[in-house]
Amino acid sequence: MRVPGRSGYSHRCAANGDKERVITANRQTSWAFADAFVAEDEALRWARDRARDSGLRSVSPGTGAALRLLAATLDAKSVAEIGTGTGVSGTYLLQGMRSDGVLTTVDTEPDRQQVARHAFRAAGFAGNRARFIPGGALDVLPRLADGGYDLVFCDGDRLESLEYLAESLRLLRPGGLVCFEGVFANGRTVDSSAQPAEVLRVRELLRAVRESQELQSTLLPVGDGLLCAVRRG
C-alpha cells in the first residue's frame, strides 16, 4: 500500500496509476459539506451529547447516514455492531434496517449499553429490535451464527481490526457487507512519519481488504473514513 507524505491542503493523493492530484481546500470544504448534509433528530443529538459527556468519539452524521443508507439498500434484517457506545451508530443502523430487523451490538462497557438502550427507545424502536451483549468483541463474535448477518459494522479496537475482518467474513452471508469506521485515523494513515501500532494495523487492514479475493471494497471519505466491503457470493 502506498503511503504518501503530508503537506496540509496541498497533500497529494495517489490516483490513476502514477498520476497525482492535489486535494484542494475546495475539495475539503465539499467533503465537510457532504458529511453534514443530513440533519440529526432529537434522539440522535441526545445520544451524541451523551457520548461527548463521556469523552467518547461517535460516528459523524455523514458516516451515520452512509450506514443507514447501506442498511436500507441491503434491506438488512440482521446486523452486528462492534462498539455500542451511546447508541449513535446503532440508531442510524436501525433506521436503515427493515422493520423486523434486529441489531446485535457488542461493547465492553454495560453502562454505555444502558445509555444506548435509552437512545434506541427515544428514537422509537421497540426493545426487541436490539440485542445487547456485554464483553470483548473477540470473545463474543465467535459465538454468533455463521452466515447469519447482512452487515457487520466495526468501531472497536483498531489493534483487533484484522481479527474483526476474519470474524466478519464468517458471520456475513454472501452479498453481505462489512464496514470499518475511523480508517483515516485523523490523517495518520497516510502520514509517512512514524506512527503507533494501531495506525500500522489500520494500514494492514486496508491492504488485506483491498487484496482479498473474497471482497469487493471501497473507501468512503465520510467522517474519519469508512471502509466498506461486500462479501462475494
Biotite code that builds the C-alpha atoms (Angstrom):
import biotite.structure as struc

atoms = struc.array([
    struc.Atom([0.000, 0.000, 0.000], chain_id="A", res_id=1, res_name="MET", atom_name="CA", element="C"),
    struc.Atom([1.438, 3.349, -0.977], chain_id="A", res_id=2, res_name="ARG", atom_name="CA", element="C"),
    struc.Atom([1.535, 5.864, 1.861], chain_id="A", res_id=3, res_name="VAL", atom_name="CA", element="C"),
    struc.Atom([2.069, 9.419, 0.580], chain_id="A", res_id=4, res_name="PRO", atom_name="CA", element="C"),
    struc.Atom([3.595, 12.233, 2.591], chain_id="A", res_id=5, res_name="GLY", atom_name="CA", element="C"),
    struc.Atom([1.858, 15.081, 4.403], chain_id="A", res_id=6, res_name="ARG", atom_name="CA", element="C"),
    struc.Atom([1.701, 18.752, 3.365], chain_id="A", res_id=7, res_name="SER", atom_name="CA", element="C"),
    struc.Atom([-1.558, 20.329, 4.589], chain_id="A", res_id=8, res_name="GLY", atom_name="CA", element="C"),
    struc.Atom([-4.070, 21.320, 1.920], chain_id="A", res_id=9, res_name="TYR", atom_name="CA", element="C"),
    struc.Atom([-1.548, 20.534, -0.803], chain_id="A", res_id=10, res_name="SER", atom_name="CA", element="C"),
    struc.Atom([-1.492, 16.937, 0.480], chain_id="A", res_id=11, res_name="HIS", atom_name="CA", element="C"),
    struc.Atom([-1.166, 14.675, -2.540], chain_id="A", res_id=12, res_name="ARG", atom_name="CA", element="C"),
    struc.Atom([-3.156, 11.523, -3.072], chain_id="A", res_id=13, res_name="CYS", atom_name="CA", element="C"),
    struc.Atom([-2.200, 8.654, -5.390], chain_id="A", res_id=14, res_name="ALA", atom_name="CA", element="C"),
    struc.Atom([-4.717, 8.287, -8.210], chain_id="A", res_id=15, res_name="ALA", atom_name="CA", element="C"),
    struc.Atom([-4.803, 6.820, -11.720], chain_id="A", res_id=16, res_name="ASN", atom_name="CA", element="C"),
    struc.Atom([-1.550, 4.932, -11.509], chain_id="A", res_id=17, res_name="GLY", atom_name="CA", element="C"),
    struc.Atom([1.430, 7.234, -11.034], chain_id="A", res_id=18, res_name="ASP", atom_name="CA", element="C"),
    struc.Atom([-0.542, 10.422, -11.658], chain_id="A", res_id=19, res_name="LYS", atom_name="CA", element="C"),
    struc.Atom([-1.227, 12.573, -8.611], chain_id="A", res_id=20, res_name="GLU", atom_name="CA", element="C"),
    struc.Atom([-3.730, 15.299, -7.934], chain_id="A", res_id=21, res_name="ARG", atom_name="CA", element="C"),
    struc.Atom([-3.839, 17.908, -5.238], chain_id="A", res_id=22, res_name="VAL", atom_name="CA", element="C"),
    struc.Atom([-6.615, 17.746, -2.644], chain_id="A", res_id=23, res_name="ILE", atom_name="CA", element="C"),
    struc.Atom([-7.579, 21.405, -2.655], chain_id="A", res_id=24, res_name="THR", atom_name="CA", element="C"),
    struc.Atom([-9.252, 23.498, 0.008], chain_id="A", res_id=25, res_name="ALA", atom_name="CA", element="C"),
    struc.Atom([-12.429, 23.493, -2.101], chain_id="A", res_id=26, res_name="ASN", atom_name="CA", element="C"),
    struc.Atom([-12.468, 19.701, -2.095], chain_id="A", res_id=27, res_name="ARG", atom_name="CA", element="C"),
    struc.Atom([-12.004, 19.650, 1.675], chain_id="A", res_id=28, res_name="GLN", atom_name="CA", element="C"),
    struc.Atom([-14.902, 22.088, 2.046], chain_id="A", res_id=29, res_name="THR", atom_name="CA", element="C"),
    struc.Atom([-17.075, 19.912, -0.181], chain_id="A", res_id=30, res_name="SER", atom_name="CA", element="C"),
    struc.Atom([-16.280, 16.852, 1.924], chain_id="A", res_id=31, res_name="TRP", atom_name="CA", element="C"),
    struc.Atom([-17.203, 18.754, 5.089], chain_id="A", res_id=32, res_name="ALA", atom_name="CA", element="C"),
    struc.Atom([-20.476, 19.869, 3.485], chain_id="A", res_id=33, res_name="PHE", atom_name="CA", element="C"),
    struc.Atom([-21.315, 16.298, 2.440], chain_id="A", res_id=34, res_name="ALA", atom_name="CA", element="C"),
    struc.Atom([-20.532, 14.987, 5.919], chain_id="A", res_id=35, res_name="ASP", atom_name="CA", element="C"),
    struc.Atom([-23.004, 17.427, 7.487], chain_id="A", res_id=36, res_name="ALA", atom_name="CA", element="C"),
    struc.Atom([-25.659, 17.116, 4.775], chain_id="A", res_id=37, res_name="PHE", atom_name="CA", element="C"),
    struc.Atom([-28.158, 15.057, 6.790], chain_id="A", res_id=38, res_name="VAL", atom_name="CA", element="C"),
    struc.Atom([-29.725, 16.757, 9.814], chain_id="A", res_id=39, res_name="ALA", atom_name="CA", element="C"),
    struc.Atom([-29.981, 14.726, 13.029], chain_id="A", res_id=40, res_name="GLU", atom_name="CA", element="C"),
    struc.Atom([-33.175, 14.403, 15.055], chain_id="A", res_id=41, res_name="ASP", atom_name="CA", element="C"),
    struc.Atom([-33.513, 14.959, 18.798], chain_id="A", res_id=42, res_name="GLU", atom_name="CA", element="C"),
    struc.Atom([-32.845, 11.324, 19.740], chain_id="A", res_id=43, res_name="ALA", atom_name="CA", element="C"),
    struc.Atom([-29.577, 11.257, 17.796], chain_id="A", res_id=44, res_name="LEU", atom_name="CA", element="C"),
    struc.Atom([-28.486, 14.590, 19.225], chain_id="A", res_id=45, res_name="ARG", atom_name="CA", element="C"),
    struc.Atom([-29.200, 13.272, 22.729], chain_id="A", res_id=46, res_name="TRP", atom_name="CA", element="C"),
    struc.Atom([-27.083, 10.153, 22.128], chain_id="A", res_id=47, res_name="ALA", atom_name="CA", element="C"),
    struc.Atom([-24.292, 12.259, 20.634], chain_id="A", res_id=48, res_name="ARG", atom_name="CA", element="C"),
    struc.Atom([-24.340, 14.594, 23.645], chain_id="A", res_id=49, res_name="ASP", atom_name="CA", element="C"),
    struc.Atom([-24.050, 11.609, 25.999], chain_id="A", res_id=50, res_name="ARG", atom_name="CA", element="C"),
    struc.Atom([-21.040, 10.381, 24.043], chain_id="A", res_id=51, res_name="ALA", atom_name="CA", element="C"),
    struc.Atom([-19.424, 13.787, 24.298], chain_id="A", res_id=52, res_name="ARG", atom_name="CA", element="C"),
    struc.Atom([-20.105, 13.903, 28.041], chain_id="A", res_id=53, res_name="ASP", atom_name="CA", element="C"),
    struc.Atom([-18.396, 10.515, 28.420], chain_id="A", res_id=54, res_name="SER", atom_name="CA", element="C"),
    struc.Atom([-15.388, 11.502, 26.337], chain_id="A", res_id=55, res_name="GLY", atom_name="CA", element="C"),
    struc.Atom([-16.328, 9.058, 23.570], chain_id="A", res_id=56, res_name="LEU", atom_name="CA", element="C"),
    struc.Atom([-15.935, 9.651, 19.861], chain_id="A", res_id=57, res_name="ARG", atom_name="CA", element="C"),
    struc.Atom([-19.128, 8.846, 17.952], chain_id="A", res_id=58, res_name="SER", atom_name="CA", element="C"),
    struc.Atom([-19.576, 8.474, 14.211], chain_id="A", res_id=59, res_name="VAL", atom_name="CA", element="C"),
    struc.Atom([-20.107, 11.690, 12.264], chain_id="A", res_id=60, res_name="SER", atom_name="CA", element="C"),
    struc.Atom([-23.542, 12.492, 10.786], chain_id="A", res_id=61, res_name="PRO", atom_name="CA", element="C"),
    struc.Atom([-22.171, 11.681, 7.337], chain_id="A", res_id=62, res_name="GLY", atom_name="CA", element="C"),
    struc.Atom([-20.874, 8.302, 8.466], chain_id="A", res_id=63, res_name="THR", atom_name="CA", element="C"),
    struc.Atom([-24.154, 7.539, 10.226], chain_id="A", res_id=64, res_name="GLY", atom_name="CA", element="C"),
    struc.Atom([-26.153, 8.487, 7.148], chain_id="A", res_id=65, res_name="ALA", atom_name="CA", element="C"),
    struc.Atom([-23.939, 6.253, 4.998], chain_id="A", res_id=66, res_name="ALA", atom_name="CA", element="C"),
    struc.Atom([-24.510, 3.320, 7.366], chain_id="A", res_id=67, res_name="LEU", atom_name="CA", element="C"),
    struc.Atom([-28.266, 3.956, 7.308], chain_id="A", res_id=68, res_name="ARG", atom_name="CA", element="C"),
    struc.Atom([-28.256, 4.020, 3.517], chain_id="A", res_id=69, res_name="LEU", atom_name="CA", element="C"),
    struc.Atom([-26.231, 0.818, 3.284], chain_id="A", res_id=70, res_name="LEU", atom_name="CA", element="C"),
    struc.Atom([-28.518, -0.993, 5.734], chain_id="A", res_id=71, res_name="ALA", atom_name="CA", element="C"),
    struc.Atom([-31.554, 0.161, 3.767], chain_id="A", res_id=72, res_name="ALA", atom_name="CA", element="C"),
    struc.Atom([-30.002, -0.879, 0.450], chain_id="A", res_id=73, res_name="THR", atom_name="CA", element="C"),
    struc.Atom([-29.363, -4.359, 1.850], chain_id="A", res_id=74, res_name="LEU", atom_name="CA", element="C"),
    struc.Atom([-32.882, -4.468, 3.355], chain_id="A", res_id=75, res_name="ASP", atom_name="CA", element="C"),
    struc.Atom([-30.903, -5.678, 6.351], chain_id="A", res_id=76, res_name="ALA", atom_name="CA", element="C"),
    struc.Atom([-32.660, -7.933, 8.826], chain_id="A", res_id=77, res_name="LYS", atom_name="CA", element="C"),
    struc.Atom([-29.667, -8.884, 10.964], chain_id="A", res_id=78, res_name="SER", atom_name="CA", element="C"),
    struc.Atom([-26.778, -6.513, 11.742], chain_id="A", res_id=79, res_name="VAL", atom_name="CA", element="C"),
    struc.Atom([-23.838, -6.943, 14.121], chain_id="A", res_id=80, res_name="ALA", atom_name="CA", element="C"),
    struc.Atom([-22.121, -3.916, 15.631], chain_id="A", res_id=81, res_name="GLU", atom_name="CA", element="C"),
    struc.Atom([-18.759, -3.863, 17.397], chain_id="A", res_id=82, res_name="ILE", atom_name="CA", element="C"),
    struc.Atom([-18.746, -0.867, 19.724], chain_id="A", res_id=83, res_name="GLY", atom_name="CA", element="C"),
    struc.Atom([-22.159, 0.163, 21.051], chain_id="A", res_id=84, res_name="THR", atom_name="CA", element="C"),
    struc.Atom([-21.004, 3.454, 22.547], chain_id="A", res_id=85, res_name="GLY", atom_name="CA", element="C"),
    struc.Atom([-24.028, 5.568, 23.463], chain_id="A", res_id=86, res_name="THR", atom_name="CA", element="C"),
    struc.Atom([-26.082, 4.385, 20.510], chain_id="A", res_id=87, res_name="GLY", atom_name="CA", element="C"),
    struc.Atom([-25.358, 6.928, 17.766], chain_id="A", res_id=88, res_name="VAL", atom_name="CA", element="C"),
    struc.Atom([-24.257, 4.452, 15.078], chain_id="A", res_id=89, res_name="SER", atom_name="CA", element="C"),
    struc.Atom([-26.794, 1.882, 16.277], chain_id="A", res_id=90, res_name="GLY", atom_name="CA", element="C"),
    struc.Atom([-29.636, 4.357, 15.855], chain_id="A", res_id=91, res_name="THR", atom_name="CA", element="C"),
    struc.Atom([-28.570, 5.066, 12.286], chain_id="A", res_id=92, res_name="TYR", atom_name="CA", element="C"),
    struc.Atom([-28.316, 1.350, 11.534], chain_id="A", res_id=93, res_name="LEU", atom_name="CA", element="C"),
    struc.Atom([-31.756, 0.646, 12.987], chain_id="A", res_id=94, res_name="LEU", atom_name="CA", element="C"),
    struc.Atom([-33.235, 3.480, 10.937], chain_id="A", res_id=95, res_name="GLN", atom_name="CA", element="C"),
    struc.Atom([-31.999, 1.795, 7.773], chain_id="A", res_id=96, res_name="GLY", atom_name="CA", element="C"),
    struc.Atom([-32.895, -1.777, 8.663], chain_id="A", res_id=97, res_name="MET", atom_name="CA", element="C"),
    struc.Atom([-36.208, -3.418, 7.874], chain_id="A", res_id=98, res_name="ARG", atom_name="CA", element="C"),
    struc.Atom([-38.939, -3.039, 10.477], chain_id="A", res_id=99, res_name="SER", atom_name="CA", element="C"),
    struc.Atom([-38.453, -6.569, 11.843], chain_id="A", res_id=100, res_name="ASP", atom_name="CA", element="C"),
    struc.Atom([-34.659, -6.346, 11.832], chain_id="A", res_id=101, res_name="GLY", atom_name="CA", element="C"),
    struc.Atom([-32.515, -6.947, 14.916], chain_id="A", res_id=102, res_name="VAL", atom_name="CA", element="C"),
    struc.Atom([-29.267, -5.173, 15.760], chain_id="A", res_id=103, res_name="LEU", atom_name="CA", element="C"),
    struc.Atom([-26.793, -7.231, 17.795], chain_id="A", res_id=104, res_name="THR", atom_name="CA", element="C"),
    struc.Atom([-24.433, -4.781, 19.457], chain_id="A", res_id=105, res_name="THR", atom_name="CA", element="C"),
    struc.Atom([-21.308, -5.628, 21.458], chain_id="A", res_id=106, res_name="VAL", atom_name="CA", element="C"),
    struc.Atom([-19.413, -3.422, 23.910], chain_id="A", res_id=107, res_name="ASP", atom_name="CA", element="C"),
    struc.Atom([-17.066, -3.890, 26.841], chain_id="A", res_id=108, res_name="THR", atom_name="CA", element="C"),
    struc.Atom([-18.978, -1.308, 28.926], chain_id="A", res_id=109, res_name="GLU", atom_name="CA", element="C"),
    struc.Atom([-22.503, -2.356, 30.035], chain_id="A", res_id=110, res_name="PRO", atom_name="CA", element="C"),
    struc.Atom([-23.171, 1.157, 31.364], chain_id="A", res_id=111, res_name="ASP", atom_name="CA", element="C"),
    struc.Atom([-22.779, 2.566, 27.879], chain_id="A", res_id=112, res_name="ARG", atom_name="CA", element="C"),
    struc.Atom([-25.176, -0.040, 26.557], chain_id="A", res_id=113, res_name="GLN", atom_name="CA", element="C"),
    struc.Atom([-27.791, 1.147, 29.025], chain_id="A", res_id=114, res_name="GLN", atom_name="CA", element="C"),
    struc.Atom([-27.445, 4.640, 27.598], chain_id="A", res_id=115, res_name="VAL", atom_name="CA", element="C"),
    struc.Atom([-27.761, 3.226, 24.080], chain_id="A", res_id=116, res_name="ALA", atom_name="CA", element="C"),
    struc.Atom([-30.870, 1.293, 25.108], chain_id="A", res_id=117, res_name="ARG", atom_name="CA", element="C"),
    struc.Atom([-32.444, 4.582, 26.179], chain_id="A", res_id=118, res_name="HIS", atom_name="CA", element="C"),
    struc.Atom([-31.355, 6.226, 22.916], chain_id="A", res_id=119, res_name="ALA", atom_name="CA", element="C"),
    struc.Atom([-32.971, 3.493, 20.829], chain_id="A", res_id=120, res_name="PHE", atom_name="CA", element="C"),
    struc.Atom([-36.171, 3.764, 22.820], chain_id="A", res_id=121, res_name="ARG", atom_name="CA", element="C"),
    struc.Atom([-36.188, 7.554, 22.401], chain_id="A", res_id=122, res_name="ALA", atom_name="CA", element="C"),
    struc.Atom([-35.749, 7.045, 18.657], chain_id="A", res_id=123, res_name="ALA", atom_name="CA", element="C"),
    struc.Atom([-38.935, 4.963, 18.615], chain_id="A", res_id=124, res_name="GLY", atom_name="CA", element="C"),
    struc.Atom([-37.529, 1.443, 18.405], chain_id="A", res_id=125, res_name="PHE", atom_name="CA", element="C"),
    struc.Atom([-39.091, -1.404, 20.372], chain_id="A", res_id=126, res_name="ALA", atom_name="CA", element="C"),
    struc.Atom([-36.927, -3.195, 22.906], chain_id="A", res_id=127, res_name="GLY", atom_name="CA", element="C"),
    struc.Atom([-36.786, -6.373, 20.823], chain_id="A", res_id=128, res_name="ASN", atom_name="CA", element="C"),
    struc.Atom([-35.083, -4.537, 17.928], chain_id="A", res_id=129, res_name="ARG", atom_name="CA", element="C"),
    struc.Atom([-31.697, -4.613, 19.667], chain_id="A", res_id=130, res_name="ALA", atom_name="CA", element="C"),
    struc.Atom([-29.742, -7.370, 21.394], chain_id="A", res_id=131, res_name="ARG", atom_name="CA", element="C"),
    struc.Atom([-27.068, -6.034, 23.762], chain_id="A", res_id=132, res_name="PHE", atom_name="CA", element="C"),
    struc.Atom([-24.115, -8.302, 24.526], chain_id="A", res_id=133, res_name="ILE", atom_name="CA", element="C"),
    struc.Atom([-21.521, -7.014, 27.012], chain_id="A", res_id=134, res_name="PRO", atom_name="CA", element="C"),
    struc.Atom([-17.969, -8.225, 26.588], chain_id="A", res_id=135, res_name="GLY", atom_name="CA", element="C"),
    struc.Atom([-14.919, -8.100, 24.377], chain_id="A", res_id=136, res_name="GLY", atom_name="CA", element="C"),
    struc.Atom([-15.641, -8.434, 20.667], chain_id="A", res_id=137, res_name="ALA", atom_name="CA", element="C"),
    struc.Atom([-13.184, -11.279, 20.161], chain_id="A", res_id=138, res_name="LEU", atom_name="CA", element="C"),
    struc.Atom([-14.895, -13.209, 22.958], chain_id="A", res_id=139, res_name="ASP", atom_name="CA", element="C"),
    struc.Atom([-18.425, -12.537, 21.694], chain_id="A", res_id=140, res_name="VAL", atom_name="CA", element="C"),
    struc.Atom([-18.133, -12.741, 17.906], chain_id="A", res_id=141, res_name="LEU", atom_name="CA", element="C"),
    struc.Atom([-17.136, -16.447, 17.790], chain_id="A", res_id=142, res_name="PRO", atom_name="CA", element="C"),
    struc.Atom([-20.462, -17.240, 19.490], chain_id="A", res_id=143, res_name="ARG", atom_name="CA", element="C"),
    struc.Atom([-22.526, -15.592, 16.738], chain_id="A", res_id=144, res_name="LEU", atom_name="CA", element="C"),
    struc.Atom([-24.009, -17.643, 13.885], chain_id="A", res_id=145, res_name="ALA", atom_name="CA", element="C"),
    struc.Atom([-22.057, -18.353, 10.713], chain_id="A", res_id=146, res_name="ASP", atom_name="CA", element="C"),
    struc.Atom([-23.544, -16.602, 7.687], chain_id="A", res_id=147, res_name="GLY", atom_name="CA", element="C"),
    struc.Atom([-26.278, -15.088, 9.830], chain_id="A", res_id=148, res_name="GLY", atom_name="CA", element="C"),
    struc.Atom([-25.699, -11.370, 9.205], chain_id="A", res_id=149, res_name="TYR", atom_name="CA", element="C"),
    struc.Atom([-26.368, -8.914, 6.413], chain_id="A", res_id=150, res_name="ASP", atom_name="CA", element="C"),
    struc.Atom([-23.984, -6.252, 7.718], chain_id="A", res_id=151, res_name="LEU", atom_name="CA", element="C"),
    struc.Atom([-21.195, -6.075, 10.281], chain_id="A", res_id=152, res_name="VAL", atom_name="CA", element="C"),
    struc.Atom([-20.122, -2.627, 11.494], chain_id="A", res_id=153, res_name="PHE", atom_name="CA", element="C"),
    struc.Atom([-16.742, -2.430, 13.231], chain_id="A", res_id=154, res_name="CYS", atom_name="CA", element="C"),
    struc.Atom([-15.960, 0.514, 15.505], chain_id="A", res_id=155, res_name="ASP", atom_name="CA", element="C"),
    struc.Atom([-13.832, -1.120, 18.146], chain_id="A", res_id=156, res_name="GLY", atom_name="CA", element="C"),
    struc.Atom([-10.158, -1.535, 18.987], chain_id="A", res_id=157, res_name="ASP", atom_name="CA", element="C"),
    struc.Atom([-8.082, -0.766, 15.888], chain_id="A", res_id=158, res_name="ARG", atom_name="CA", element="C"),
    struc.Atom([-5.436, -3.246, 17.053], chain_id="A", res_id=159, res_name="LEU", atom_name="CA", element="C"),
    struc.Atom([-8.044, -6.004, 16.593], chain_id="A", res_id=160, res_name="GLU", atom_name="CA", element="C"),
    struc.Atom([-9.089, -4.906, 13.101], chain_id="A", res_id=161, res_name="SER", atom_name="CA", element="C"),
    struc.Atom([-7.727, -7.927, 11.257], chain_id="A", res_id=162, res_name="LEU", atom_name="CA", element="C"),
    struc.Atom([-9.416, -10.285, 13.713], chain_id="A", res_id=163, res_name="GLU", atom_name="CA", element="C"),
    struc.Atom([-12.703, -8.386, 13.206], chain_id="A", res_id=164, res_name="TYR", atom_name="CA", element="C"),
    struc.Atom([-12.288, -8.846, 9.466], chain_id="A", res_id=165, res_name="LEU", atom_name="CA", element="C"),
    struc.Atom([-11.786, -12.597, 9.808], chain_id="A", res_id=166, res_name="ALA", atom_name="CA", element="C"),
    struc.Atom([-14.834, -12.936, 12.044], chain_id="A", res_id=167, res_name="GLU", atom_name="CA", element="C"),
    struc.Atom([-16.915, -10.757, 9.718], chain_id="A", res_id=168, res_name="SER", atom_name="CA", element="C"),
    struc.Atom([-16.152, -12.990, 6.749], chain_id="A", res_id=169, res_name="LEU", atom_name="CA", element="C"),
    struc.Atom([-17.534, -15.890, 8.749], chain_id="A", res_id=170, res_name="ARG", atom_name="CA", element="C"),
    struc.Atom([-20.585, -14.006, 10.013], chain_id="A", res_id=171, res_name="LEU", atom_name="CA", element="C"),
    struc.Atom([-21.683, -12.464, 6.720], chain_id="A", res_id=172, res_name="LEU", atom_name="CA", element="C"),
    struc.Atom([-23.992, -14.089, 4.237], chain_id="A", res_id=173, res_name="ARG", atom_name="CA", element="C"),
    struc.Atom([-22.848, -13.943, 0.588], chain_id="A", res_id=174, res_name="PRO", atom_name="CA", element="C"),
    struc.Atom([-23.548, -10.410, -0.576], chain_id="A", res_id=175, res_name="GLY", atom_name="CA", element="C"),
    struc.Atom([-23.287, -9.108, 2.994], chain_id="A", res_id=176, res_name="GLY", atom_name="CA", element="C"),
    struc.Atom([-21.305, -6.010, 3.876], chain_id="A", res_id=177, res_name="LEU", atom_name="CA", element="C"),
    struc.Atom([-18.592, -5.243, 6.412], chain_id="A", res_id=178, res_name="VAL", atom_name="CA", element="C"),
    struc.Atom([-17.755, -1.639, 7.352], chain_id="A", res_id=179, res_name="CYS", atom_name="CA", element="C"),
    struc.Atom([-14.846, -0.252, 9.387], chain_id="A", res_id=180, res_name="PHE", atom_name="CA", element="C"),
    struc.Atom([-15.058, 3.243, 10.860], chain_id="A", res_id=181, res_name="GLU", atom_name="CA", element="C"),
    struc.Atom([-12.115, 5.556, 11.508], chain_id="A", res_id=182, res_name="GLY", atom_name="CA", element="C"),
    struc.Atom([-9.673, 4.177, 8.932], chain_id="A", res_id=183, res_name="VAL", atom_name="CA", element="C"),
    struc.Atom([-8.223, 7.635, 8.223], chain_id="A", res_id=184, res_name="PHE", atom_name="CA", element="C"),
    struc.Atom([-7.102, 7.803, 11.885], chain_id="A", res_id=185, res_name="ALA", atom_name="CA", element="C"),
    struc.Atom([-7.239, 11.601, 11.794], chain_id="A", res_id=186, res_name="ASN", atom_name="CA", element="C"),
    struc.Atom([-4.918, 11.698, 8.787], chain_id="A", res_id=187, res_name="GLY", atom_name="CA", element="C"),
    struc.Atom([-2.271, 9.445, 10.319], chain_id="A", res_id=188, res_name="ARG", atom_name="CA", element="C"),
    struc.Atom([-2.968, 6.522, 7.990], chain_id="A", res_id=189, res_name="THR", atom_name="CA", element="C"),
    struc.Atom([-1.484, 8.458, 5.062], chain_id="A", res_id=190, res_name="VAL", atom_name="CA", element="C"),
    struc.Atom([1.208, 10.221, 7.082], chain_id="A", res_id=191, res_name="ASP", atom_name="CA", element="C"),
    struc.Atom([4.678, 8.917, 6.206], chain_id="A", res_id=192, res_name="SER", atom_name="CA", element="C"),
    struc.Atom([6.152, 9.758, 9.600], chain_id="A", res_id=193, res_name="SER", atom_name="CA", element="C"),
    struc.Atom([6.472, 7.151, 12.363], chain_id="A", res_id=194, res_name="ALA", atom_name="CA", element="C"),
    struc.Atom([3.049, 6.004, 13.586], chain_id="A", res_id=195, res_name="GLN", atom_name="CA", element="C"),
    struc.Atom([1.736, 3.972, 16.553], chain_id="A", res_id=196, res_name="PRO", atom_name="CA", element="C"),
    struc.Atom([0.846, 0.308, 16.296], chain_id="A", res_id=197, res_name="ALA", atom_name="CA", element="C"),
    struc.Atom([-2.888, 0.955, 15.868], chain_id="A", res_id=198, res_name="GLU", atom_name="CA", element="C"),
    struc.Atom([-2.270, 3.028, 12.721], chain_id="A", res_id=199, res_name="VAL", atom_name="CA", element="C"),
    struc.Atom([0.054, 0.377, 11.303], chain_id="A", res_id=200, res_name="LEU", atom_name="CA", element="C"),
    struc.Atom([-2.696, -2.164, 11.917], chain_id="A", res_id=201, res_name="ARG", atom_name="CA", element="C"),
    struc.Atom([-5.198, 0.008, 10.020], chain_id="A", res_id=202, res_name="VAL", atom_name="CA", element="C"),
    struc.Atom([-2.801, 0.047, 7.064], chain_id="A", res_id=203, res_name="ARG", atom_name="CA", element="C"),
    struc.Atom([-2.629, -3.747, 7.230], chain_id="A", res_id=204, res_name="GLU", atom_name="CA", element="C"),
    struc.Atom([-6.430, -3.875, 7.284], chain_id="A", res_id=205, res_name="LEU", atom_name="CA", element="C"),
    struc.Atom([-6.720, -1.645, 4.221], chain_id="A", res_id=206, res_name="LEU", atom_name="CA", element="C"),
    struc.Atom([-4.213, -3.776, 2.347], chain_id="A", res_id=207, res_name="ARG", atom_name="CA", element="C"),
    struc.Atom([-5.917, -7.018, 3.362], chain_id="A", res_id=208, res_name="ALA", atom_name="CA", element="C"),
    struc.Atom([-9.365, -5.807, 2.293], chain_id="A", res_id=209, res_name="VAL", atom_name="CA", element="C"),
    struc.Atom([-8.128, -4.374, -0.989], chain_id="A", res_id=210, res_name="ARG", atom_name="CA", element="C"),
    struc.Atom([-6.243, -7.549, -1.904], chain_id="A", res_id=211, res_name="GLU", atom_name="CA", element="C"),
    struc.Atom([-8.865, -10.037, -0.723], chain_id="A", res_id=212, res_name="SER", atom_name="CA", element="C"),
    struc.Atom([-10.400, -12.254, -3.386], chain_id="A", res_id=213, res_name="GLN", atom_name="CA", element="C"),
    struc.Atom([-13.472, -12.673, -1.177], chain_id="A", res_id=214, res_name="GLU", atom_name="CA", element="C"),
    struc.Atom([-14.326, -8.970, -1.031], chain_id="A", res_id=215, res_name="LEU", atom_name="CA", element="C"),
    struc.Atom([-15.295, -6.097, -3.298], chain_id="A", res_id=216, res_name="GLN", atom_name="CA", element="C"),
    struc.Atom([-14.346, -2.901, -1.493], chain_id="A", res_id=217, res_name="SER", atom_name="CA", element="C"),
    struc.Atom([-14.418, 0.873, -1.453], chain_id="A", res_id=218, res_name="THR", atom_name="CA", element="C"),
    struc.Atom([-13.256, 3.623, 0.898], chain_id="A", res_id=219, res_name="LEU", atom_name="CA", element="C"),
    struc.Atom([-15.795, 6.375, 1.601], chain_id="A", res_id=220, res_name="LEU", atom_name="CA", element="C"),
    struc.Atom([-14.447, 9.827, 2.623], chain_id="A", res_id=221, res_name="PRO", atom_name="CA", element="C"),
    struc.Atom([-17.054, 10.477, 5.321], chain_id="A", res_id=222, res_name="VAL", atom_name="CA", element="C"),
    struc.Atom([-16.238, 11.247, 8.940], chain_id="A", res_id=223, res_name="GLY", atom_name="CA", element="C"),
    struc.Atom([-12.853, 9.732, 9.725], chain_id="A", res_id=224, res_name="ASP", atom_name="CA", element="C"),
    struc.Atom([-13.059, 7.311, 6.806], chain_id="A", res_id=225, res_name="GLY", atom_name="CA", element="C"),
    struc.Atom([-15.474, 4.408, 6.257], chain_id="A", res_id=226, res_name="LEU", atom_name="CA", element="C"),
    struc.Atom([-14.051, 1.262, 4.688], chain_id="A", res_id=227, res_name="LEU", atom_name="CA", element="C"),
    struc.Atom([-16.788, -0.895, 3.132], chain_id="A", res_id=228, res_name="CYS", atom_name="CA", element="C"),
    struc.Atom([-16.514, -4.302, 1.515], chain_id="A", res_id=229, res_name="ALA", atom_name="CA", element="C"),
    struc.Atom([-19.068, -6.736, 0.116], chain_id="A", res_id=230, res_name="VAL", atom_name="CA", element="C"),
    struc.Atom([-18.520, -10.452, 0.596], chain_id="A", res_id=231, res_name="ARG", atom_name="CA", element="C"),
    struc.Atom([-18.654, -12.042, -2.832], chain_id="A", res_id=232, res_name="ARG", atom_name="CA", element="C"),
    struc.Atom([-21.181, -14.823, -3.404], chain_id="A", res_id=233, res_name="GLY", atom_name="CA", element="C"),
])
